[in-house]
Amino acid sequence: MENKKIQRERLEIRVPIEILEKIDKYKEEQSIVTRTSAILELIRKGLNAK
């Protein structure tokens, strides 16, 4: 099985507290370990939405 290395780039943004609270709630409801993982999942869902 080939092990592909995913390239990553650091991104720093400022987000309103209200949005962070919603992200943190989503993270807890989905049992996601990190805020970063929750944000990435939400971005992917948004990009794949039709």
MIMI-816811 format. One record per residue: residue number from 1; x, y, z of N, C-alpha, C in turn; residue in three letters. Coordinates in steps of 0.1 Angstrom, whole numbers. Atoms other than C-alpha are relative to their C-alpha. Layout:
+-----+-------+-------+-------+-------+-------+-------+-------+-------+-------+---------+
: num :  n.xx :  n.yy :  n.zz : ca.xx : ca.yy : ca.zz :  c.xx :  c.yy :  c.zz : residuo :
+-----+-------+-------+-------+-------+-------+-------+-------+-------+-------+---------+
: NUM :     X :     Y :     Z :     X :     Y :     Z :     X :     Y :     Z :     ala :
...
+-----+-------+-------+-------+-------+-------+-------+-------+-------+-------+---------+
***
This chain:
+-----+-------+-------+-------+-------+-------+-------+-------+-------+-------+---------+
: num :  n.xx :  n.yy :  n.zz : ca.xx : ca.yy : ca.zz :  c.xx :  c.yy :  c.zz : residuo :
+-----+-------+-------+-------+-------+-------+-------+-------+-------+-------+---------+
:   1 :     8 :   -12 :     0 :     0 :     0 :     0 :     9 :    12 :     0 :     met :
:   2 :    -8 :   -12 :     2 :    14 :    33 :   -11 :    -4 :    11 :    11 :     glu :
:   3 :     2 :   -10 :   -10 :    18 :    60 :    17 :     2 :    13 :    -6 :     asn :
:   4 :     0 :   -14 :     6 :     9 :    94 :     2 :     1 :    10 :    11 :     lys :
:   5 :    -1 :   -11 :   -10 :    21 :   124 :    21 :    -8 :    12 :    -5 :     lys :
:   6 :     9 :   -11 :     3 :    -5 :   152 :    22 :     8 :    13 :     3 :     ile :
:   7 :    -6 :   -13 :    -3 :    10 :   186 :    17 :   -10 :     9 :     7 :     gln :
:   8 :     8 :    -9 :    -8 :    -2 :   212 :    41 :     6 :    14 :     1 :     arg :
:   9 :    -5 :   -13 :    -2 :     1 :   249 :    45 :    -7 :     6 :    12 :     glu :
:  10 :     6 :    -6 :   -12 :    -5 :   269 :    76 :    -8 :    12 :    -5 :     arg :
:  11 :     9 :   -10 :     4 :   -34 :   293 :    74 :    -5 :     7 :    13 :     leu :
:  12 :     4 :    -6 :   -13 :   -42 :   319 :   101 :   -11 :    10 :    -4 :     glu :
:  13 :    11 :    -8 :     3 :   -76 :   336 :   101 :    -6 :     5 :    13 :     ile :
:  14 :     8 :    -5 :   -11 :   -97 :   357 :   125 :   -14 :    -3 :    -2 :     arg :
:  15 :    13 :     5 :     1 :  -131 :   343 :   132 :    -9 :     6 :    11 :     val :
:  16 :     8 :    -5 :   -11 :  -160 :   359 :   151 :    -3 :   -11 :    11 :     pro :
:  17 :     2 :    10 :   -11 :  -165 :   342 :   185 :   -13 :    -8 :    -2 :     ile :
:  18 :    13 :     8 :     2 :  -201 :   332 :   176 :     3 :   -12 :   -10 :     glu :
:  19 :    -2 :    11 :     9 :  -188 :   311 :   147 :     9 :   -11 :     7 :     ile :
:  20 :    -8 :    10 :    -8 :  -161 :   295 :   169 :    -8 :    -8 :     9 :     leu :
:  21 :     8 :     7 :    -9 :  -187 :   286 :   194 :    -8 :   -11 :    -8 :     glu :
:  22 :     7 :     9 :     8 :  -207 :   269 :   166 :     9 :   -12 :    -4 :     lys :
:  23 :   -10 :    10 :     4 :  -176 :   251 :   154 :     3 :   -10 :    12 :     ile :
:  24 :    -3 :     8 :   -12 :  -168 :   239 :   189 :   -12 :    -9 :     4 :     asp :
:  25 :    12 :     8 :    -3 :  -204 :   227 :   194 :    -1 :   -12 :   -10 :     lys :
:  26 :     0 :    10 :    10 :  -202 :   208 :   161 :    11 :   -11 :     3 :     tyr :
:  27 :   -11 :     9 :    -4 :  -168 :   193 :   172 :    -4 :   -10 :    11 :     lys :
:  28 :     4 :     8 :   -11 :  -183 :   180 :   204 :   -11 :   -10 :    -5 :     glu :
:  29 :    11 :     9 :     4 :  -215 :   166 :   188 :     5 :   -11 :   -10 :     glu :
:  30 :    -5 :    11 :    10 :  -195 :   147 :   161 :    12 :    -8 :     6 :     gln :
:  31 :   -12 :     6 :    -6 :  -168 :   136 :   186 :    13 :     1 :    -8 :     ser :
:  32 :   -12 :    -3 :     8 :  -141 :   152 :   166 :    10 :     5 :    11 :     ile :
:  33 :   -10 :    -3 :   -10 :  -108 :   155 :   186 :     5 :    15 :     0 :     val :
:  34 :    -6 :   -14 :     0 :   -95 :   189 :   174 :    -9 :     9 :    -8 :     thr :
:  35 :     7 :   -11 :     7 :  -110 :   222 :   163 :     5 :     0 :   -15 :     arg :
:  36 :    -5 :     0 :    14 :   -88 :   220 :   132 :    -7 :   -10 :    -8 :     thr :
:  37 :     7 :    11 :     7 :  -103 :   187 :   122 :   -14 :     3 :    -3 :     ser :
:  38 :    14 :    -4 :     2 :  -138 :   200 :   127 :    -1 :    11 :   -11 :     ala :
:  39 :     0 :   -10 :    10 :  -130 :   231 :   106 :     2 :    -6 :   -14 :     ile :
:  40 :    -3 :     6 :    13 :  -115 :   210 :    78 :   -13 :    -8 :    -5 :     leu :
:  41 :    12 :     8 :     4 :  -146 :   187 :    78 :   -11 :     9 :    -5 :     glu :
:  42 :    11 :   -10 :     4 :  -170 :   217 :    76 :     4 :     6 :   -13 :     leu :
:  43 :    -4 :    -6 :    13 :  -150 :   232 :    48 :    -2 :   -10 :   -11 :     ile :
:  44 :     2 :    11 :    11 :  -150 :   199 :    28 :   -15 :    -1 :    -2 :     arg :
:  45 :    15 :     1 :     2 :  -188 :   196 :    34 :    -5 :    12 :    -8 :     lys :
:  46 :     4 :   -12 :     7 :  -193 :   232 :    22 :     4 :    -1 :   -14 :     gly :
:  47 :    -5 :     0 :    14 :  -172 :   227 :    -9 :    -7 :   -11 :    -8 :     leu :
:  48 :     7 :    10 :     8 :  -190 :   195 :   -18 :   -15 :     1 :    -1 :     asn :
:  49 :    15 :    -2 :     0 :  -225 :   209 :   -12 :    -4 :     4 :   -14 :     ala :
:  50 :     5 :    -4 :    13 :  -246 :   213 :   -43 :   -11 :    10 :     0 :     lys :
+-----+-------+-------+-------+-------+-------+-------+-------+-------+-------+---------+
***
